[in-house]
């Protein structure tokens, strides 16, 4: 009797799993979230030795490995990524990419279009995220402590120097935190100080709203479409720190207009936009 108990439990689990996947959107939400994190950690385990063998340590070139390893993940979740404005990334030399930030799913869109020699700026906590944190460190990701403004400023100053010395591009989320309220949060100034300090262009990238397929509060995670719009570059040559606020406002306005435009079109083709 005791021997059959594990088999009985396994049978129940195997029966209940498809039933829950079919009937409970909350179960599907948590299962997909768990699977997403677990799969990313597994990919990192595979990628870490490859990065070490290829580059010997921390190197922005390792981002190519991450990019090639992550690009299939969208298919596992039934997500389609449509990109417009590819031509705006055909820019030589270093630049700063800025984009809106809705969830950890942004990584999928980022890896779809990530240019060569491009890494990102991330919160310091990410470095402690197990294998994912380690591979991020190996890929040259710049970690900042959001609570300490002085630290963040000195990191940005170092990043500006690295960009020019090593011909690196940097991807920054100027909202500073994840936001899924159907609009853009005000921008923090770090990315714009960085671009002005290095005198490099800013290339805005806009992700459409995920609300037509991914709703954190309502616990829904369906298949859907992510529209990516790459906007024309904004030059910073000749600008000084006095121009940073204006530059930030201009970028926010352009990105917000594009966000509302592409999010509406997703809503029409993919069910109603939920608030």
N, C-alpha and C positions, 0 to 999 in steps of 0.2 A: 504493500500500500504506500509506504514512504517513498519507494523508488518511483512510483507513478506520479507523485505530487509535482515534481519539477516539470514533468511532461505535460501534466494537466494545466499547470500555470502557463507553460509555453504555448499550449494550444489556445488558452484563453487570450493571451497577449496577441498571438498571431491573428486571432479572430477579431479582437477589439481594435487593433491598430487600424486596419482598413476601414472599419466602421466609423471610428473617430475621425479619420482623415476625410471620410465622406460626409459626416454629419456635423462636425464641430469646427467652425472657423477659428475658434480660440485655440483648439488643439493644433490645428494646421499652423497657425501663427507661431506658437511656441516651438513646434517641431522644426519649422523652417528656420527660425532664429537660431535654435540650438545647432541644427545641421550646418548653417552658414558659418557660425563661429568654429565648430569642430572641424569643418572642411578646410577653413583658412589656416587653422593651426596645423592640420596634417600637411597642407601644401608647404607651410613654412618649414616643417621638419624635413621634407624632401628638398626644399630650396636652400636651406642653410649650408649643407656640405657642398652643394654646387657653387654657391657664392664664394665660399672659402677656397675651393679649388680654382675657381676662375680668377678671382681678384686678390686672394690672400688676406682679406680683411674688409674694413669699412671702405666702400667705394661706390660712387653714384652709378657706375656701370652695372652694378648688381640690380638696379631698377629694371633693366632689360629682362633679367631672369624672372623677376616677380611679375612683370607685365605679361610675359609669354605664358606663365603658369596660371594666371588668374583669369585670362580672357575667356575660358570655357565656362566659368562659374555662372554667368548669366543664363546659359541654357538649362542648368539644373533647376532654376527657379522660374522658367518660362518667361524670362524678361527679354525684350527686344530693345536694342539701343540704336536710335536713328541720329546720325550726326550731320549737321550742316555747318558750312563755314571752314572746312578743312584748310582752305587756301590761306587763312589767317595765321595758321601755325607754321607756314613755310617761311619762317623768319630766321635769319642767321644770328648766331651769337646768343648771349644770355638775355632772358626776359623774365618777368614775373607773371604767372597765370593766377588770376583770382576767380573763385567760383563760389556759388551759394552752397550751403551745407545742410542737408536734411537728415541723413542717417548714415550708418556704416555702409549702406549699399552704394554710397557715392564712390567707393573704391572701384566698383565695377565700371562706372562711366569714366572714371579717371584713367583706368588701365586701358580702356578702349582707345583713348586718344593721346596718351602720355607720350610727349616727344622724347627723343634721345637726350641723355644727360640732364634729365629733369628729376628732381626729388621734391619732397614736400616739407612743410613746416607743420608739426603736430604737437599736441599737448604732452607734457613730460610723462604723464601717467601711462602713456602707451608703451613706453620702454619696459614697463614691468609686466606687460601682457604676454608672458610666456614666450613660446617660440615665435609668435607674431612680433613681439617687441624686439627680439633678437634680430630677426631678418630685416625689420625696419631700420635698426641701428646699422646693420651691414650695408643697407642701401643708401646710407648717407642722410637719412631723414634728420632734419634739424628739430630738436626737441626744445620747447620753451615752457617755462613755468608761468602760467597765466596769472597766478596770484601775485607774483613779484614783477612789477612793471619795470623796475631798473634792470632786472635780469633779462627780461624780454627785449628791452632796448639794446642791451649790449650784445645779445645773441643776434638780433637783426643787423647790427653794425658789422659783426663778424661774418654774417651770411652775405652781406653786400660785398665784402672783400673777397670771400670765397667765390661768389658768382663771377667776379671779374678775373680773378687769378686762375680759376680752373674752368672757366667758360661753362658754368652750370646754370640751368634754369630752375626756378623755384615755384611751386604750386602752393598758394595760400588761400585759406578760407577766411575772408575778412569779417564775416559775421561773428567769428570767435567761438561759436557753439552751434550744436545742431538745432535746427529750427524747422518745424513742420506745420506752421500756422497758416500756410497758403499765401505768404508774402515774404519779403526779405527784411531781416533785422537791420538796424543801422550798422554801418561798417566801422570796425576799429581801424586805427590809422597805420598800424605797423607795416602792412604790405605796401602802402603808398610811400611811407618814409624809406622803406627798403629800395623801392624802384627809383625814387628821386636821388637817394644817396649813391646808388650805382649808376644813375643816368641811363637806365634801360627801359624799354617799353613795357607796358602792361597789356596783357591779352585777357579780356574777360571771357569766361566760359559759364554758360547758364544751363543748369539742369532743370527740366520741367518738373512741375509738382508731382510727387509720388502719390498724392491723395486718391488717385483713381485706382490704385492697386495695393498701396501699403498705408495702413492707418494704425499707428501705434496705440492710441487710446482705445480705439474700437477693437483692437486685436484682429486685424484683417491683413492678410498677406497673400494676394492672388498673383496670377501672371499679368503682365502688362507691358506698356511701352515707356521707355525713358527717352525723351528728346533732348539732345545736346545741341546747343547753339554756340558756336565759337564766333565771337564778335571781332570786328577790326581792332588792330592794336592802337593803344593810346600812347603817344610819345611823351617822354618826360625830359628830353634833352633841354637844358637851359632852365629847368624848373628848380626851385629851392624849397626848403622846408615851409616857407610861407605859403606855398601853393598846394600843400598837402590836403588841406580841408576841401578846397575847391575840386581837386583831383578826385578825392574820395566821393564827393557829392555827385560829380559828373559820372563816375563809374557806376555808382549805385542807381542813378536815374536810368542809364542805358540798360543795365542788367535787369532792373525791375520791369521796365517796359517789355523786354524780351521774355522774361519769366512769365508775365501775365499772358502774353501773346501765345507762347508755345504750350502753356498749361491749359489754356482754353481749348486749343486744338486737340490736345490729348483727351480732355474731358469729352469732347464731342465724339471722338472715335472709340472711346474706351469706357463708356458709361458715364453717369453724372458725377460731377465733382462734389465730394462730400465735405462739409465743413464741421 
